[in-house]
Amino acid sequence: MKTTKLLKKYASKDLAESFVFRTKLNAQDKKKSDRQLHKMRKSIQEKLTPKQILLSRLMQLKYQIEDYSKNTTYNNAFSFGYFLRAYLKSLNKKNKDFANDIDIDETELSQILNQHRNPSEKVIIRLELHSNKAIPAITWYRLLEKEKEHEILTDTTLRRSESRHVRNRLQLSI
């Protein structure tokens, strides 16, 4: 936020009190500070229940999917299968067990994971239900749409083959 907006919203005294000044630590103090931070973080992590850990992993995955879906650039590495594999990893599930959980054949799951097949709408709905709506179906679907969008934009052979079927094109230049 710009300084002028901050000054309109808060008093100068409040701003001065809320400002954190960085201090230069020497090497010994920095190590001590790092150890304290590590110790505090470790104690907090040890207090987390397995449900809390699972929830944090699922939320992290959900936000990664959403961030990637909103990003305008396409990355071939971040496919539907990549994120589904991350979902399985966060659950510590094997392919066979997970396929059984969502009632699909293990080979179908393998084909989805390895990008040989796109998931059906039923599979996407089952993923939402399996995560107890932690990751909505629309979030999974947006991944598929991003892949399809990239395919349409880059598939020149399809454009060439389909151009033979178009006559009387508009004579406009845009």
N, CA and C atoms as an extended XYZ file, in Angstrom:
522
Properties=species:S:1:pos:R:3:atomname:S:1:resname:S:1:resid:I:1 pbc="F F F"
N         0.848       -1.166        0.000 N   MET     1
C         0.000        0.000        0.000 CA  MET     1
C         0.899        1.237        0.000 C   MET     1
N         0.508        2.247       -0.724 N   LYS     2
C         1.309        3.455       -0.812 CA  LYS     2
C         1.250        4.244        0.488 C   LYS     2
N         2.283        5.029        0.700 N   THR     3
C         2.393        5.798        1.927 CA  THR     3
C         1.220        6.758        2.100 C   THR     3
N         0.786        7.396        1.025 N   THR     4
C        -0.325        8.345        1.129 CA  THR     4
C        -1.608        7.653        1.576 C   THR     4
N        -1.842        6.458        1.057 N   LYS     5
C        -3.034        5.712        1.469 CA  LYS     5
C        -2.924        5.280        2.931 C   LYS     5
N        -1.713        4.873        3.321 N   LEU     6
C        -1.509        4.465        4.707 CA  LEU     6
C        -1.733        5.643        5.653 C   LEU     6
N        -1.240        6.824        5.255 N   LEU     7
C        -1.400        8.002        6.104 CA  LEU     7
C        -2.863        8.426        6.222 C   LEU     7
N        -3.649        8.175        5.180 N   LYS     8
C        -5.075        8.486        5.241 CA  LYS     8
C        -5.799        7.513        6.175 C   LYS     8
N        -5.342        6.279        6.167 N   LYS     9
C        -6.023        5.231        6.921 CA  LYS     9
C        -5.578        5.178        8.386 C   LYS     9
N        -4.288        5.432        8.642 N   TYR    10
C        -3.734        5.301        9.987 CA  TYR    10
C        -3.040        6.596       10.411 C   TYR    10
N        -2.939        6.795       11.688 N   ALA    11
C        -2.215        7.951       12.219 CA  ALA    11
C        -0.709        7.671       12.116 C   ALA    11
N         0.075        8.714       12.063 N   SER    12
C         1.535        8.577       11.940 CA  SER    12
C         2.119        7.786       13.096 C   SER    12
N         1.591        8.006       14.275 N   LYS    13
C         2.088        7.305       15.460 CA  LYS    13
C         1.844        5.792       15.334 C   LYS    13
N         0.655        5.419       14.851 N   ASP    14
C         0.322        4.002       14.672 CA  ASP    14
C         1.246        3.345       13.640 C   ASP    14
N         1.522        4.068       12.584 N   LEU    15
C         2.424        3.536       11.559 CA  LEU    15
C         3.821        3.330       12.106 C   LEU    15
N         4.304        4.295       12.895 N   ALA    16
C         5.645        4.189       13.456 CA  ALA    16
C         5.742        3.010       14.417 C   ALA    16
N         4.691        2.766       15.196 N   GLU    17
C         4.702        1.652       16.139 CA  GLU    17
C         4.618        0.299       15.448 C   GLU    17
N         3.943        0.262       14.309 N   SER    18
C         3.757       -1.014       13.619 CA  SER    18
C         4.930       -1.383       12.717 C   SER    18
N         5.821       -0.443       12.467 N   PHE    19
C         6.938       -0.701       11.578 CA  PHE    19
C         7.979       -1.556       12.286 C   PHE    19
N         8.473       -2.572       11.588 N   VAL    20
C         9.486       -3.461       12.135 CA  VAL    20
C        10.827       -3.081       11.525 C   VAL    20
N        11.762       -2.746       12.386 N   PHE    21
C        13.092       -2.381       11.924 CA  PHE    21
C        13.971       -3.620       11.890 C   PHE    21
N        14.656       -3.805       10.803 N   ARG    22
C        15.580       -4.935       10.692 CA  ARG    22
C        16.850       -4.601       11.457 C   ARG    22
N        17.353       -5.613       12.089 N   THR    23
C        18.624       -5.429       12.782 CA  THR    23
C        19.651       -6.331       12.139 C   THR    23
N        20.860       -5.851       12.119 N   LYS    24
C        21.960       -6.649       11.592 CA  LYS    24
C        22.474       -7.532       12.719 C   LYS    24
N        22.390       -8.829       12.513 N   LEU    25
C        22.881       -9.779       13.510 CA  LEU    25
C        24.263      -10.258       13.107 C   LEU    25
N        25.084      -10.464       14.114 N   ASN    26
C        26.380      -11.072       13.788 CA  ASN    26
C        26.156      -12.568       13.592 C   ASN    26
N        27.162      -13.262       13.155 N   ALA    27
C        27.025      -14.680       12.790 CA  ALA    27
C        26.548      -15.531       13.960 C   ALA    27
N        27.081      -15.255       15.149 N   GLN    28
C        26.724      -16.042       16.323 CA  GLN    28
C        25.258      -15.812       16.705 C   GLN    28
N        24.813      -14.563       16.708 N   ASP    29
C        23.422      -14.261       17.037 CA  ASP    29
C        22.466      -14.823       15.986 C   ASP    29
N        22.875      -14.795       14.731 N   LYS    30
C        22.046      -15.337       13.659 CA  LYS    30
C        21.858      -16.837       13.845 C   LYS    30
N        22.932      -17.551       14.170 N   LYS    31
C        22.828      -18.999       14.413 CA  LYS    31
C        21.903      -19.281       15.588 C   LYS    31
N        22.043      -18.480       16.643 N   LYS    32
C        21.201      -18.663       17.815 CA  LYS    32
C        19.733      -18.413       17.469 C   LYS    32
N        19.483      -17.374       16.716 N   SER    33
C        18.121      -17.051       16.275 CA  SER    33
C        17.551      -18.153       15.395 C   SER    33
N        18.371      -18.662       14.480 N   ASP    34
C        17.928      -19.756       13.605 CA  ASP    34
C        17.593      -21.005       14.401 C   ASP    34
N        18.401      -21.310       15.408 N   ARG    35
C        18.135      -22.482       16.251 CA  ARG    35
C        16.825      -22.318       17.019 C   ARG    35
N        16.584      -21.114       17.534 N   GLN    36
C        15.351      -20.858       18.268 CA  GLN    36
C        14.135      -21.014       17.355 C   GLN    36
N        14.240      -20.469       16.164 N   LEU    37
C        13.142      -20.575       15.202 CA  LEU    37
C        12.898      -22.036       14.828 C   LEU    37
N        13.977      -22.777       14.566 N   HIS    38
C        13.856      -24.191       14.216 CA  HIS    38
C        13.209      -24.972       15.364 C   HIS    38
N        13.634      -24.692       16.578 N   LYS    39
C        13.091      -25.386       17.742 CA  LYS    39
C        11.604      -25.090       17.913 C   LYS    39
N        11.215      -23.832       17.730 N   MET    40
C         9.821      -23.449       17.865 CA  MET    40
C         8.960      -24.111       16.774 C   MET    40
N         9.444      -24.084       15.530 N   ARG    41
C         8.690      -24.703       14.425 CA  ARG    41
C         8.558      -26.202       14.626 C   ARG    41
N         9.620      -26.838       15.105 N   LYS    42
C         9.588      -28.287       15.341 CA  LYS    42
C         8.570      -28.630       16.425 C   LYS    42
N         8.518      -27.838       17.483 N   SER    43
C         7.560      -28.116       18.561 CA  SER    43
C         6.123      -27.934       18.073 C   SER    43
N         5.899      -26.948       17.208 N   ILE    44
C         4.554      -26.744       16.654 CA  ILE    44
C         4.175      -27.913       15.755 C   ILE    44
N         5.119      -28.369       14.917 N   GLN    45
C         4.832      -29.487       14.017 CA  GLN    45
C         4.563      -30.781       14.772 C   GLN    45
N         5.253      -30.986       15.880 N   GLU    46
C         5.049      -32.202       16.658 CA  GLU    46
C         3.664      -32.246       17.293 C   GLU    46
N         3.078      -31.085       17.517 N   LYS    47
C         1.755      -31.016       18.138 CA  LYS    47
C         0.617      -31.224       17.143 C   LYS    47
N         0.927      -31.208       15.845 N   LEU    48
C        -0.114      -31.378       14.833 CA  LEU    48
C        -0.618      -32.816       14.818 C   LEU    48
N        -1.928      -32.958       14.698 N   THR    49
C        -2.534      -34.284       14.594 CA  THR    49
C        -2.446      -34.754       13.142 C   THR    49
N        -2.562      -36.054       12.897 N   PRO    50
C        -2.553      -36.542       11.507 CA  PRO    50
C        -3.628      -35.899       10.635 C   PRO    50
N        -4.786      -35.602       11.209 N   LYS    51
C        -5.851      -34.943       10.441 CA  LYS    51
C        -5.431      -33.530       10.038 C   LYS    51
N        -4.788      -32.813       10.946 N   GLN    52
C        -4.333      -31.458       10.642 CA  GLN    52
C        -3.260      -31.478        9.558 C   GLN    52
N        -2.377      -32.462        9.623 N   ILE    53
C        -1.322      -32.592        8.613 CA  ILE    53
C        -1.951      -32.881        7.255 C   ILE    53
N        -2.903      -33.804        7.222 N   LEU    54
C        -3.580      -34.136        5.964 CA  LEU    54
C        -4.319      -32.919        5.410 C   LEU    54
N        -5.018      -32.209        6.265 N   LEU    55
C        -5.745      -31.020        5.823 CA  LEU    55
C        -4.796      -29.964        5.261 C   LEU    55
N        -3.672      -29.764        5.913 N   SER    56
C        -2.717      -28.762        5.407 CA  SER    56
C        -2.133      -29.192        4.063 C   SER    56
N        -1.879      -30.485        3.895 N   ARG    57
C        -1.385      -30.973        2.596 CA  ARG    57
C        -2.430      -30.781        1.496 C   ARG    57
N        -3.676      -31.085        1.821 N   LEU    58
C        -4.747      -30.932        0.829 CA  LEU    58
C        -4.964      -29.466        0.467 C   LEU    58
N        -4.914      -28.593        1.459 N   MET    59
C        -5.088      -27.164        1.177 CA  MET    59
C        -3.920      -26.637        0.340 C   MET    59
N        -2.712      -27.112        0.647 N   GLN    60
C        -1.546      -26.708       -0.140 CA  GLN    60
C        -1.712      -27.148       -1.596 C   GLN    60
N        -2.154      -28.389       -1.790 N   LEU    61
C        -2.373      -28.901       -3.146 CA  LEU    61
C        -3.475      -28.112       -3.855 C   LEU    61
N        -4.553      -27.840       -3.147 N   LYS    62
C        -5.664      -27.081       -3.729 CA  LYS    62
C        -5.179      -25.711       -4.204 C   LYS    62
N        -4.404      -25.034       -3.379 N   TYR    63
C        -3.920      -23.697       -3.746 CA  TYR    63
C        -2.911      -23.763       -4.892 C   TYR    63
N        -2.119      -24.822       -4.929 N   GLN    64
C        -1.197      -24.995       -6.064 CA  GLN    64
C        -1.977      -25.164       -7.362 C   GLN    64
N        -3.011      -25.979       -7.323 N   ILE    65
C        -3.843      -26.192       -8.520 CA  ILE    65
C        -4.502      -24.883       -8.943 C   ILE    65
N        -5.063      -24.169       -7.984 N   GLU    66
C        -5.733      -22.903       -8.303 CA  GLU    66
C        -4.753      -21.871       -8.862 C   GLU    66
N        -3.573      -21.784       -8.261 N   ASP    67
C        -2.565      -20.835       -8.762 CA  ASP    67
C        -2.151      -21.179      -10.180 C   ASP    67
N        -1.940      -22.459      -10.426 N   TYR    68
C        -1.540      -22.872      -11.769 CA  TYR    68
C        -2.668      -22.624      -12.775 C   TYR    68
N        -3.897      -22.893      -12.373 N   SER    69
C        -5.038      -22.685      -13.273 CA  SER    69
C        -5.213      -21.215      -13.635 C   SER    69
N        -4.947      -20.328      -12.698 N   LYS    70
C        -5.096      -18.896      -12.940 CA  LYS    70
C        -3.929      -18.328      -13.745 C   LYS    70
N        -2.792      -18.991      -13.681 N   ASN    71
C        -1.606      -18.534      -14.409 CA  ASN    71
C        -1.859      -18.665      -15.916 C   ASN    71
N        -1.398      -17.688      -16.675 N   THR    72
C        -1.659      -17.704      -18.121 CA  THR    72
C        -0.713      -18.613      -18.880 C   THR    72
N         0.430      -18.934      -18.322 N   THR    73
C         1.379      -19.783      -19.037 CA  THR    73
C         1.076      -21.254      -18.771 C   THR    73
N         1.302      -22.046      -19.817 N   TYR    74
C         1.064      -23.485      -19.727 CA  TYR    74
C         2.405      -24.180      -19.484 C   TYR    74
N         2.416      -25.107      -18.545 N   ASN    75
C         3.613      -25.897      -18.266 CA  ASN    75
C         3.245      -27.367      -18.422 C   ASN    75
N         3.895      -28.031      -19.358 N   ASN    76
C         3.588      -29.427      -19.671 CA  ASN    76
C         3.780      -30.346      -18.466 C   ASN    76
N         4.679      -29.975      -17.560 N   ALA    77
C         4.955      -30.815      -16.400 CA  ALA    77
C         3.783      -30.835      -15.419 C   ALA    77
N         2.997      -29.755      -15.386 N   PHE    78
C         1.881      -29.668      -14.443 CA  PHE    78
C         0.585      -30.127      -15.084 C   PHE    78
N         0.519      -31.385      -15.367 N   SER    79
C        -0.664      -31.962      -15.997 CA  SER    79
C        -1.665      -32.388      -14.919 C   SER    79
N        -2.818      -32.831      -15.374 N   PHE    80
C        -3.820      -33.367      -14.467 CA  PHE    80
C        -3.221      -34.539      -13.684 C   PHE    80
N        -2.483      -35.400      -14.402 N   GLY    81
C        -1.864      -36.558      -13.771 CA  GLY    81
C        -0.857      -36.173      -12.702 C   GLY    81
N        -0.126      -35.084      -12.930 N   TYR    82
C         0.859      -34.608      -11.952 CA  TYR    82
C         0.156      -34.260      -10.634 C   TYR    82
N        -0.934      -33.494      -10.735 N   PHE    83
C        -1.633      -33.080       -9.521 CA  PHE    83
C        -2.386      -34.237       -8.874 C   PHE    83
N        -2.898      -35.161       -9.674 N   LEU    84
C        -3.556      -36.338       -9.108 CA  LEU    84
C        -2.536      -37.206       -8.376 C   LEU    84
N        -1.357      -37.325       -8.944 N   ARG    85
C        -0.277      -38.082       -8.294 CA  ARG    85
C         0.104      -37.403       -6.965 C   ARG    85
N         0.137      -36.068       -6.948 N   ALA    86
C         0.430      -35.339       -5.709 CA  ALA    86
C        -0.675      -35.571       -4.673 C   ALA    86
N        -1.917      -35.667       -5.147 N   TYR    87
C        -3.048      -35.961       -4.250 CA  TYR    87
C        -2.866      -37.337       -3.615 C   TYR    87
N        -2.508      -38.319       -4.433 N   LEU    88
C        -2.283      -39.675       -3.918 CA  LEU    88
C        -1.128      -39.692       -2.913 C   LEU    88
N        -0.087      -38.953       -3.220 N   LYS    89
C         1.084      -38.899       -2.332 CA  LYS    89
C         0.725      -38.261       -0.994 C   LYS    89
N        -0.089      -37.215       -1.026 N   SER    90
C        -0.474      -36.560        0.224 CA  SER    90
C        -1.349      -37.467        1.084 C   SER    90
N        -2.068      -38.390        0.443 N   LEU    91
C        -2.895      -39.351        1.177 CA  LEU    91
C        -2.122      -40.602        1.582 C   LEU    91
N        -0.905      -40.743        1.058 N   ASN    92
C        -0.097      -41.957        1.258 CA  ASN    92
C        -0.856      -43.196        0.790 C   ASN    92
N        -1.469      -43.077       -0.391 N   LYS    93
C        -2.255      -44.182       -0.959 CA  LYS    93
C        -1.537      -44.767       -2.161 C   LYS    93
N        -1.690      -46.046       -2.328 N   LYS    94
C        -1.193      -46.717       -3.527 CA  LYS    94
C        -2.268      -46.623       -4.600 C   LYS    94
N        -1.838      -46.731       -5.848 N   ASN    95
C        -2.771      -46.622       -6.974 CA  ASN    95
C        -3.930      -47.613       -6.851 C   ASN    95
N        -3.605      -48.835       -6.482 N   LYS    96
C        -4.618      -49.884       -6.398 CA  LYS    96
C        -5.670      -49.548       -5.342 C   LYS    96
N        -5.217      -49.101       -4.187 N   ASP    97
C        -6.146      -48.762       -3.106 CA  ASP    97
C        -7.010      -47.559       -3.479 C   ASP    97
N        -6.384      -46.559       -4.101 N   PHE    98
C        -7.136      -45.368       -4.473 CA  PHE    98
C        -8.151      -45.681       -5.563 C   PHE    98
N        -7.750      -46.485       -6.550 N   ALA    99
C        -8.679      -46.874       -7.617 CA  ALA    99
C        -9.879      -47.601       -7.016 C   ALA    99
N        -9.622      -48.416       -6.027 N   ASN   100
C       -10.701      -49.116       -5.329 CA  ASN   100
C       -11.591      -48.129       -4.570 C   ASN   100
N       -10.985      -47.107       -3.955 N   ASP   101
C       -11.739      -46.104       -3.197 CA  ASP   101
C       -12.735      -45.346       -4.077 C   ASP   101
N       -12.316      -45.016       -5.303 N   ILE   102
C       -13.213      -44.237       -6.168 CA  ILE   102
C       -13.888      -45.116       -7.228 C   ILE   102
N       -13.758      -46.421       -7.072 N   ASP   103
C       -14.459      -47.410       -7.892 CA  ASP   103
C       -14.180      -47.259       -9.390 C   ASP   103
N       -12.873      -47.214       -9.715 N   ILE   104
C       -12.470      -47.283      -11.123 CA  ILE   104
C       -11.425      -48.373      -11.239 C   ILE   104
N       -11.215      -48.833      -12.454 N   ASP   105
C       -10.227      -49.862      -12.697 CA  ASP   105
C        -8.832      -49.273      -12.491 C   ASP   105
N        -7.932      -50.068      -11.967 N   GLU   106
C        -6.558      -49.603      -11.713 CA  GLU   106
C        -5.867      -49.175      -13.005 C   GLU   106
N        -6.169      -49.853      -14.102 N   THR   107
C        -5.556      -49.464      -15.383 CA  THR   107
C        -6.061      -48.101      -15.843 C   THR   107
N        -7.330      -47.803      -15.593 N   GLU   108
C        -7.869      -46.485      -15.947 CA  GLU   108
C        -7.163      -45.388      -15.144 C   GLU   108
N        -6.964      -45.638      -13.852 N   LEU   109
C        -6.243      -44.674      -13.023 CA  LEU   109
C        -4.819      -44.481      -13.535 C   LEU   109
N        -4.175      -45.571      -13.896 N   SER   110
C        -2.818      -45.497      -14.425 CA  SER   110
C        -2.772      -44.683      -15.716 C   SER   110
N        -3.752      -44.882      -16.569 N   GLN   111
C        -3.796      -44.132      -17.829 CA  GLN   111
C        -4.022      -42.646      -17.580 C   GLN   111
N        -4.822      -42.309      -16.590 N   ILE   112
C        -5.047      -40.899      -16.242 CA  ILE   112
C        -3.762      -40.299      -15.669 C   ILE   112
N        -3.110      -41.030      -14.788 N   LEU   113
C        -1.873      -40.535      -14.168 CA  LEU   113
C        -0.767      -40.307      -15.197 C   LEU   113
N        -0.732      -41.158      -16.213 N   ASN   114
C         0.345      -41.084      -17.208 CA  ASN   114
C        -0.063      -40.339      -18.482 C   ASN   114
N        -1.149      -39.602      -18.412 N   GLN   115
C        -1.614      -38.744      -19.503 CA  GLN   115
C        -1.958      -39.505      -20.789 C   GLN   115
N        -2.391      -40.753      -20.660 N   HIS   116
C        -2.835      -41.506      -21.825 CA  HIS   116
C        -4.345      -41.393      -22.008 C   HIS   116
N        -4.997      -40.849      -20.985 N   ARG   117
C        -6.451      -40.723      -21.021 CA  ARG   117
C        -6.861      -39.553      -20.130 C   ARG   117
N        -7.889      -38.841      -20.562 N   ASN   118
C        -8.448      -37.786      -19.723 CA  ASN   118
C        -9.511      -38.379      -18.818 C   ASN   118
N        -9.633      -37.875      -17.595 N   PRO   119
C       -10.650      -38.420      -16.694 CA  PRO   119
C       -12.051      -38.020      -17.145 C   PRO   119
N       -12.986      -38.887      -16.902 N   SER   120
C       -14.382      -38.576      -17.225 CA  SER   120
C       -14.936      -37.645      -16.141 C   SER   120
N       -16.114      -37.111      -16.405 N   GLU   121
C       -16.762      -36.243      -15.417 CA  GLU   121
C       -17.059      -37.017      -14.140 C   GLU   121
N       -17.380      -38.291      -14.276 N   LYS   122
C       -17.653      -39.120      -13.104 CA  LYS   122
C       -16.426      -39.211      -12.195 C   LYS   122
N       -15.260      -39.369      -12.809 N   VAL   123
C       -14.024      -39.462      -12.028 CA  VAL   123
C       -13.758      -38.140      -11.315 C   VAL   123
N       -13.990      -37.032      -11.989 N   ILE   124
C       -13.761      -35.713      -11.384 CA  ILE   124
C       -14.696      -35.505      -10.191 C   ILE   124
N       -15.948      -35.899      -10.346 N   ILE   125
C       -16.915      -35.795       -9.234 CA  ILE   125
C       -16.470      -36.701       -8.081 C   ILE   125
N       -16.005      -37.892       -8.397 N   ARG   126
C       -15.553      -38.821       -7.362 CA  ARG   126
C       -14.338      -38.275       -6.623 C   ARG   126
N       -13.484      -37.538       -7.331 N   LEU   127
C       -12.334      -36.919       -6.669 CA  LEU   127
C       -12.800      -35.870       -5.653 C   LEU   127
N       -13.795      -35.098       -6.038 N   GLU   128
C       -14.348      -34.113       -5.104 CA  GLU   128
C       -14.940      -34.805       -3.882 C   GLU   128
N       -15.711      -35.845       -4.117 N   LEU   129
C       -16.347      -36.561       -3.017 CA  LEU   129
C       -15.310      -37.264       -2.141 C   LEU   129
N       -14.269      -37.806       -2.771 N   HIS   130
C       -13.230      -38.488       -2.010 CA  HIS   130
C       -12.511      -37.524       -1.077 C   HIS   130
N       -12.283      -36.308       -1.544 N   SER   131
C       -11.585      -35.318       -0.709 CA  SER   131
C       -12.552      -34.623        0.256 C   SER   131
N       -13.808      -35.074        0.281 N   ASN   132
C       -14.839      -34.475        1.118 CA  ASN   132
C       -14.979      -32.981        0.816 C   ASN   132
N       -14.923      -32.678       -0.481 N   LYS   133
C       -15.064      -31.324       -1.030 CA  LYS   133
C       -13.925      -30.388       -0.646 C   LYS   133
N       -12.817      -30.945       -0.150 N   ALA   134
C       -11.650      -30.108        0.136 CA  ALA   134
C       -11.085      -29.553       -1.172 C   ALA   134
N       -11.110      -30.374       -2.215 N   ILE   135
C       -10.721      -29.925       -3.555 CA  ILE   135
C       -11.947      -30.120       -4.442 C   ILE   135
N       -12.655      -29.034       -4.768 N   PRO   136
C       -13.895      -29.146       -5.550 CA  PRO   136
C       -13.663      -29.690       -6.956 C   PRO   136
N       -14.703      -30.254       -7.518 N   ALA   137
C       -14.634      -30.824       -8.874 CA  ALA   137
C       -14.256      -29.752       -9.894 C   ALA   137
N       -14.740      -28.551       -9.693 N   ILE   138
C       -14.452      -27.474      -10.646 CA  ILE   138
C       -12.958      -27.158      -10.675 C   ILE   138
N       -12.284      -27.322       -9.557 N   THR   139
C       -10.839      -27.097       -9.500 CA  THR   139
C       -10.113      -28.131      -10.347 C   THR   139
N       -10.535      -29.389      -10.238 N   TRP   140
C        -9.948      -30.448      -11.068 CA  TRP   140
C       -10.270      -30.196      -12.539 C   TRP   140
N       -11.496      -29.765      -12.802 N   TYR   141
C       -11.932      -29.542      -14.183 CA  TYR   141
C       -11.144      -28.411      -14.850 C   TYR   141
N       -10.810      -27.393      -14.095 N   ARG   142
C       -10.035      -26.276      -14.656 CA  ARG   142
C        -8.668      -26.738      -15.162 C   ARG   142
N        -8.101      -27.739      -14.503 N   LEU   143
C        -6.834      -28.306      -14.987 CA  LEU   143
C        -7.009      -28.903      -16.377 C   LEU   143
N        -8.097      -29.651      -16.552 N   LEU   144
C        -8.370      -30.247      -17.861 CA  LEU   144
C        -8.598      -29.165      -18.915 C   LEU   144
N        -9.316      -28.119      -18.544 N   GLU   145
C        -9.581      -27.032      -19.479 CA  GLU   145
C        -8.295      -26.328      -19.899 C   GLU   145
N        -7.379      -26.172      -18.973 N   LYS   146
C        -6.101      -25.535      -19.300 CA  LYS   146
C        -5.328      -26.388      -20.309 C   LYS   146
N        -5.342      -27.694      -20.128 N   GLU   147
C        -4.675      -28.593      -21.073 CA  GLU   147
C        -5.345      -28.531      -22.441 C   GLU   147
N        -6.669      -28.527      -22.448 N   LYS   148
C        -7.419      -28.476      -23.713 CA  LYS   148
C        -7.162      -27.149      -24.423 C   LYS   148
N        -7.125      -26.075      -23.693 N   GLU   149
C        -6.852      -24.748      -24.265 CA  GLU   149
C        -5.479      -24.733      -24.938 C   GLU   149
N        -4.498      -25.295      -24.259 N   HIS   150
C        -3.153      -25.347      -24.836 CA  HIS   150
C        -3.137      -26.207      -26.097 C   HIS   150
N        -3.838      -27.320      -26.051 N   GLU   151
C        -3.904      -28.220      -27.210 CA  GLU   151
C        -4.534      -27.518      -28.411 C   GLU   151
N        -5.604      -26.799      -28.186 N   ILE   152
C        -6.280      -26.087      -29.281 CA  ILE   152
C        -5.377      -24.998      -29.861 C   ILE   152
N        -4.678      -24.282      -28.990 N   LEU   153
C        -3.817      -23.194      -29.456 CA  LEU   153
C        -2.590      -23.681      -30.225 C   LEU   153
N        -2.098      -24.860      -29.900 N   THR   154
C        -0.835      -25.312      -30.485 CA  THR   154
C        -0.960      -26.407      -31.537 C   THR   154
N        -2.132      -26.971      -31.722 N   ASP   155
C        -2.279      -28.088      -32.668 CA  ASP   155
C        -2.433      -27.568      -34.095 C   ASP   155
N        -1.319      -27.449      -34.793 N   THR   156
C        -1.347      -26.924      -36.170 CA  THR   156
C        -1.837      -27.970      -37.163 C   THR   156
N        -1.588      -29.229      -36.899 N   THR   157
C        -2.050      -30.271      -37.830 CA  THR   157
C        -3.572      -30.338      -37.870 C   THR   157
N        -4.197      -30.180      -36.736 N   LEU   158
C        -5.666      -30.170      -36.692 CA  LEU   158
C        -6.195      -28.960      -37.466 C   LEU   158
N        -5.553      -27.816      -37.310 N   ARG   159
C        -5.984      -26.609      -38.048 CA  ARG   159
C        -5.887      -26.827      -39.556 C   ARG   159
N        -4.774      -27.421      -39.980 N   ARG   160
C        -4.602      -27.674      -41.414 CA  ARG   160
C        -5.651      -28.648      -41.938 C   ARG   160
N        -5.887      -29.715      -41.213 N   SER   161
C        -6.851      -30.710      -41.685 CA  SER   161
C        -8.280      -30.159      -41.671 C   SER   161
N        -8.590      -29.315      -40.712 N   GLU   162
C        -9.945      -28.754      -40.636 CA  GLU   162
C       -10.140      -27.588      -41.592 C   GLU   162
N        -9.076      -26.957      -42.012 N   SER   163
C        -9.222      -25.826      -42.931 CA  SER   163
C        -9.772      -26.282      -44.284 C   SER   163
N        -9.588      -27.534      -44.620 N   ARG   164
C       -10.133      -28.072      -45.878 CA  ARG   164
C       -11.661      -28.104      -45.875 C   ARG   164
N       -12.245      -28.094      -44.691 N   HIS   165
C       -13.698      -28.189      -44.565 CA  HIS   165
C       -14.389      -26.826      -44.509 C   HIS   165
N       -13.602      -25.758      -44.581 N   VAL   166
C       -14.172      -24.410      -44.465 CA  VAL   166
C       -14.131      -23.717      -45.816 C   VAL   166
N       -15.303      -23.207      -46.237 N   ARG   167
C       -15.394      -22.448      -47.488 CA  ARG   167
C       -15.986      -21.080      -47.180 C   ARG   167
N       -15.777      -20.162      -48.094 N   ASN   168
C       -16.333      -18.804      -47.964 CA  ASN   168
C       -15.918      -18.137      -46.655 C   ASN   168
N       -14.641      -18.109      -46.408 N   ARG   169
C       -14.127      -17.462      -45.204 CA  ARG   169
C       -14.403      -15.968      -45.256 C   ARG   169
N       -14.555      -15.385      -44.110 N   LEU   170
C       -14.765      -13.940      -44.037 CA  LEU   170
C       -13.506      -13.214      -44.498 C   LEU   170
N       -13.683      -12.144      -45.199 N   GLN   171
C       -12.558      -11.373      -45.730 CA  GLN   171
C       -12.260      -10.190      -44.810 C   GLN   171
N       -12.066      -10.466      -43.559 N   LEU   172
C       -11.770       -9.444      -42.564 CA  LEU   172
C       -10.355       -9.623      -42.060 C   LEU   172
N        -9.722       -8.535      -41.721 N   SER   173
C        -8.421       -8.634      -41.078 CA  SER   173
C        -8.537       -8.029      -39.683 C   SER   173
N        -8.192       -8.796      -38.738 N   ILE   174
C        -8.329       -8.362      -37.344 CA  ILE   174
C        -6.957       -8.183      -36.735 C   ILE   174
